[in-house]
Amino acid sequence: MNKFLKFALGTVAALLVSFVFGCILFYLFTKMSPIENGNIFMYSDVSSKAFSMGSIPNIGLFYLFLNRDNYFSARGVIFSFIIIAFYIIFG
């Protein structure tokens, strides 16, 4: 697998983990289903908090990639932190 695909794999995996845990936290905060009608993107103040807390499990994903010597995938996880930060700041 080439370097770009490993980087993309790490980025997509980290964004997916953040989205899933963010949806779970959104549901716990608001008691509304985040998937129906795109509710999670309508309430940006709650969704930014949920996604920022949802990115915490990415630390474990980063550690997993480092232990398996997938350094480019670990770089993708770091890049996903940057993408999430831009969403939180400008979203």
N, C-alpha and C positions, 0 to 999 in steps of 0.2 A: 504494500500500500504506500502510495507516495505521501510526501509531507503535507500537501494541501488537503488531501482527503482525511488525514489524521487530525489536522487542525479543524476542519469542518465537522468531523465527528465529535470532537471535544466541545465545540461551540454549540452544536445542535443538542447534544446530550445534556449539557448544562442548562441551556434555555428550556428544554423540556422538563427537566427536574424542577427548575424554578417555577415554571408555569403550573405544574401539577401541585406542588406544595403551596404555591400562591393561591390556587383555586380552593384547596382545602382550608387554608387560613381565612380566605374571603368568606367561605361558608360558615366557619366558626365565628367570625366577627359579626356578620350581618344576618345569618340564618336564611339567606337567599341562595338559590342555585346559581352559581356563576356562569354556567354554560347557557342557560336559557336566555335568549334574546340579547346575548352579549352584555349582561349586567356587569360583568367584571370591568369592562372598559367604560361604562357610563359613570361609575363612581370612582373617579381617578384618585381622590384622596385616600380612599380605603384600599384601592388596588395597588397604589404605589407602596403603601405600608406592607401589604400582603406579599408583594413580589420581593420587596427588600428582605423581609423575614424568610420568604421562600427560597432565597438564594443561599441561606445558611447551609443546607445539605450539599451545596456545591463544593464546600471545603472537603467533605469526605470523598467526593468524586475526584477532586484534584489530587488528593492523597492516593487514591486508588490508581490513577494514571501514573503518578510518579513512582509508585512501587512496582508497577509493571513496565517501567522504562519507556512509557509512551509520552515523551517530552512534548511532542507537538500537540497531542491531545490535551495535555495539561495547559499548554499555552492557549488552546481554544477555550478552556474553562476560564482562564484569566480574561480573555477577550469578551466572554459572555458577561463577566462582572462589569466590564466597561459599558457594554450595551445596556445592561440593567440600570446602571447608574445614570446613563443618558435618559432612559425612560423615566426614572424617578425624578430627575431634575427638570426635564422639559415636558414631561407628559402630563 
